[in-house]
Amino acid sequence: TRYTLTRMHAEGGLGKIWVARDVDLNREVALKELKPDQAAHPDACRRFWKEAQVTGQLEHPNIVPVYELARRPQDEQPFYTMRLVHGQTLRDAIAQYHQRLRDGKQDPLELVRLLGAFVCVCHAVSYAHSRGVVHRDLKPENVVLGSFGEVILLDWGLAKLIGQSDGDRSEESPSVAIAGAACAG
């Protein structure tokens, strides 16, 4: 197989994210898959595919890029791979800033960096809105600040396509088309 799972990175209500080795490109990636208890539910599978496709179509420097959406050959369960983002969450960076402020040890440029990160998030959200997508889960935990100035908005699992109700199964939008795929099982 192309991907070797290395270790668990994060877990949410719908899926698990692994650090994986892409053996073809010899790099680490994040691999997201459905939790086993979710894989049998067609609505969960649709949401999973929608998340991968919406995220994959939002090509912006501050939005995590998706590399591949596929199915495991052994059981046809869907997964997708994306850039593995290293860094600290915006929540942790804000807490660290306030702690240093209380201790009188703040870097005068630290607030400027945090405000710059906020502006980057605003650009990512503005771009998504221009493509007809609303994130709906904006919070500091879903923003990662990298060691080299990267600001990446993650977790598009609750994203809504403008003009669609949450229960709309046609899954079509002028700016983002979603396949109505279901999990095999």
C-alpha positions as CSV (number, residue, x, y, z in Angstrom):
1,T,0.0,0.0,0.0
2,R,1.0,3.6,-0.5
3,Y,0.5,4.7,3.1
4,T,1.9,3.3,6.3
5,L,0.2,4.5,9.5
6,T,2.8,5.7,12.0
7,R,0.8,7.0,15.0
8,M,-2.5,8.5,16.0
9,H,-2.5,12.2,15.6
10,A,-6.1,13.3,16.5
11,E,-9.6,11.9,16.9
12,G,-13.0,13.6,16.4
13,G,-16.6,12.5,16.4
14,L,-16.5,11.3,12.8
15,G,-13.0,10.2,12.1
16,K,-9.4,9.6,13.2
17,I,-6.4,11.3,11.8
18,W,-3.1,9.4,11.6
19,V,0.4,10.5,10.9
20,A,1.2,8.3,7.9
21,R,4.2,7.7,5.6
22,D,3.5,8.2,1.9
23,V,6.0,5.7,0.6
24,D,5.7,6.9,-3.0
25,L,6.8,10.4,-2.2
26,N,8.7,9.5,1.0
27,R,7.0,12.1,3.2
28,E,4.8,12.3,6.2
29,V,1.1,13.1,5.6
30,A,-2.0,13.3,7.7
31,L,-4.4,10.5,6.8
32,K,-8.0,10.8,7.9
33,E,-10.4,7.9,8.0
34,L,-13.8,7.2,9.4
35,K,-14.1,5.6,12.8
36,P,-15.2,2.0,12.4
37,D,-18.5,2.7,14.2
38,Q,-19.3,5.5,11.7
39,A,-18.3,3.6,8.5
40,A,-21.6,1.7,8.3
41,H,-23.7,4.9,8.4
42,P,-24.4,6.4,4.9
43,D,-24.9,9.9,6.3
44,A,-21.5,9.8,8.0
45,C,-19.9,8.6,4.8
46,R,-21.5,11.4,2.8
47,R,-20.3,14.0,5.3
48,F,-16.8,12.5,5.2
49,W,-16.7,12.7,1.4
50,K,-18.1,16.2,1.5
51,E,-15.5,17.3,4.0
52,A,-12.7,15.9,1.8
53,Q,-14.0,17.4,-1.4
54,V,-14.9,20.8,0.0
55,T,-11.5,21.1,1.6
56,G,-9.7,19.8,-1.5
57,Q,-11.4,22.4,-3.7
58,L,-10.4,25.3,-1.4
59,E,-6.9,26.0,-2.7
60,H,-5.6,28.8,-0.5
61,P,-2.3,29.2,1.3
62,N,-4.0,29.3,4.7
63,I,-6.3,26.2,4.2
64,V,-4.9,22.8,4.7
65,P,-4.3,21.1,1.2
66,V,-5.9,17.7,0.5
67,Y,-3.6,15.4,-1.5
68,E,-5.8,12.4,-2.2
69,L,-9.3,11.0,-1.6
70,A,-9.5,7.2,-2.0
71,R,-10.7,3.9,-0.7
72,R,-8.7,1.3,1.1
73,P,-8.4,-1.7,-1.2
74,Q,-9.0,-4.3,1.5
75,D,-12.4,-3.0,2.7
76,E,-13.4,-0.1,0.4
77,Q,-13.5,2.3,3.3
78,P,-12.8,5.9,2.4
79,F,-9.8,7.9,3.5
80,Y,-8.1,11.1,2.5
81,T,-4.6,12.5,2.9
82,M,-3.6,16.0,3.5
83,R,-0.6,18.1,4.5
84,L,0.6,17.2,8.0
85,V,0.7,20.5,9.8
86,H,3.3,21.0,12.5
87,G,3.0,23.8,15.0
88,Q,0.9,25.0,17.9
89,T,-2.8,25.9,17.8
90,L,-3.8,29.5,17.9
91,R,-5.4,28.7,21.3
92,D,-2.1,27.7,22.7
93,A,-0.3,30.7,21.2
94,I,-2.8,33.1,22.7
95,A,-2.6,31.4,26.1
96,Q,1.2,31.5,25.9
97,Y,1.1,35.3,25.0
98,H,-1.2,36.0,28.0
99,Q,1.0,34.0,30.4
100,R,4.1,35.9,29.2
101,L,2.2,39.2,29.6
102,R,1.3,38.3,33.2
103,D,4.9,37.4,33.9
104,G,6.2,40.6,32.3
105,K,8.2,38.6,29.8
106,Q,6.3,39.3,26.6
107,D,8.0,39.9,23.3
108,P,6.8,43.2,21.8
109,L,6.3,41.5,18.4
110,E,4.3,38.6,19.7
111,L,1.0,40.5,19.6
112,V,1.8,41.6,16.1
113,R,2.4,38.0,15.1
114,L,-0.9,36.9,16.6
115,L,-2.8,39.7,14.9
116,G,-1.1,38.7,11.6
117,A,-2.3,35.1,12.1
118,F,-5.8,36.4,12.7
119,V,-5.6,38.4,9.4
120,C,-4.5,35.2,7.6
121,V,-7.5,33.3,9.0
122,C,-9.7,36.2,7.8
123,H,-8.3,35.8,4.3
124,A,-8.9,32.1,4.3
125,V,-12.5,32.5,5.5
126,S,-13.1,35.3,2.9
127,Y,-11.7,33.0,0.2
128,A,-14.0,30.1,1.3
129,H,-17.0,32.5,1.3
130,S,-16.1,33.6,-2.2
131,R,-16.3,29.9,-3.2
132,G,-19.7,29.4,-1.5
133,V,-18.4,27.7,1.6
134,V,-19.0,28.6,5.3
135,H,-16.6,26.9,7.8
136,R,-19.0,26.8,10.8
137,D,-16.4,25.6,13.3
138,L,-14.0,28.6,13.5
139,K,-12.2,28.4,16.8
140,P,-8.5,28.8,17.9
141,E,-8.1,25.1,18.1
142,N,-8.7,24.8,14.4
143,V,-5.9,27.1,13.4
144,V,-2.3,25.9,13.5
145,L,0.7,28.3,13.6
146,G,3.8,26.7,12.1
147,S,7.3,27.4,13.0
148,F,8.1,29.2,9.7
149,G,5.1,31.6,9.7
150,E,2.5,29.2,8.4
151,V,-1.1,29.9,9.4
152,I,-3.4,27.0,8.5
153,L,-7.2,26.7,9.0
154,L,-8.2,23.1,9.6
155,D,-11.3,21.0,10.1
156,W,-13.8,21.7,7.4
157,G,-16.1,18.9,8.7
158,L,-19.0,21.1,9.5
159,A,-18.7,23.3,6.4
160,K,-21.9,24.3,4.7
161,L,-22.3,25.1,1.1
162,I,-24.1,28.4,0.7
163,G,-27.6,27.9,-0.7
164,Q,-28.0,24.3,0.6
165,S,-29.8,23.1,3.7
166,D,-28.0,20.8,6.0
167,G,-30.1,17.9,4.8
168,D,-29.8,18.6,1.1
169,R,-28.6,15.4,-0.6
170,S,-28.3,16.8,-4.1
171,E,-24.9,18.2,-2.9
172,E,-24.5,20.6,-5.8
173,S,-23.4,24.2,-5.7
174,P,-22.3,26.6,-8.4
175,S,-18.8,26.7,-6.9
176,V,-18.3,23.3,-5.3
177,A,-19.6,20.0,-6.6
178,I,-19.7,17.1,-4.2
179,A,-20.1,13.4,-5.2
180,G,-22.8,11.6,-3.4
181,A,-20.6,8.7,-2.5
182,A,-21.4,6.2,0.2
183,C,-19.2,3.8,2.1
184,A,-19.0,0.2,1.0
185,G,-19.6,-2.4,3.7
